[in-house]
Amino acid sequence: MANRTVKDAKTIHGTNPQYLIEKIIRSRIYDNKFWKEECFALSAELLVDKAMLMRFIGGVFGGNIKPTPFLCLTLKMLQIQPEKDIIVEFIKNEEFKYVRALGAFYMRLTGSSVDCYKYLEPLLADSRKLRRQNREGQFELIYIDEFIDSLLRDERVCDVILPRIQSRHVLEENNELEPKVSILEEDIEEGVESSDEEESTDKRREKEHRNKHSPVKEKRRDRERDKRNRDRDRDRDRRDRDRGDRRDRDRHRRSRSHDRERSRRHRSRSPYRK
């Protein structure tokens, strides 16, 4: 009874809101201790307090598919279906970053394509860090803008399959969304000479220093460097595997050749050979 969706809940994407999370994961959540003790009889008002106590995000982990509190609270929100205004306040909350992440994840699951772009794209300017628990149960650091970008681009986030949304350019052509203005526009516009010729040398040097040490650029360069390192390690592992496979084939080929030679010599020395 406690696991049923509220009576006046509306269907989301043509189905029961709780069905947006796969059945096997729902079953694990229903059996989870956090769900039974912390989410029982939880209302929309009390859910905010629980969300403020979160310290990491994530889906499921471990061999027995144990859900995180983040996923339990998401299912609880799908069950009680809070008002859209409450979700918007979650997203606009700047003090508690995990409350913002929970609201963004719920909006991506239940919102329309226009709402997803409208409310989530502004969060790409948030570069704070989040702790995420991976499938092995270990914690790793990601950025809020990275999490939001995965919500808008990936098919599965936190082990939940996300509903499909329309491409942004289609919504722009239908005049449902304004053309996107990049938050990195100022950083991208490099090398543009200032129209003010009377700008002092000190101000020009300060501007160059700020552009060179932009936090967004530093973070982007770190990501690109990490990606190159991962690709290099992956290529090295692949070459090592190929080299090992070739050695095994050569060893097997020499062994077979040696066995055939021994067999031939044995037949030639056999007294029964005519």
Order of alpha helices (4+ residues) and beta strands (2+ residues): alpha-alpha-alpha-beta-beta-beta-alpha-alpha-alpha-alpha-beta-beta-alpha-beta-beta-alpha-alpha-alpha-alpha
